[in-house]
Amino acid sequence: MPTLFRFLTVIAIAIGLVYGAMFALATFVTPRKVQMVVPIPLERVDPNTVSTPSQ
């Protein structure tokens, strides 16, 4: 029984450390807001409107 209790204690401490790290990241780190523009080719939006080169 002492081995099981020791195992559960180690697991509880590990879970507490992970929870504490997640809480610290959520509280102290603020994300940067940056505008992002990604050009999408017309062929990917509507494949039927692909222009053919004129000869």
Secondary structure, DSSP 8 states (H G I E B T S, - for coil): -HHHHHHHHHHHHHHHHHHHHHHHHHHH-------------HHHH-GGG------
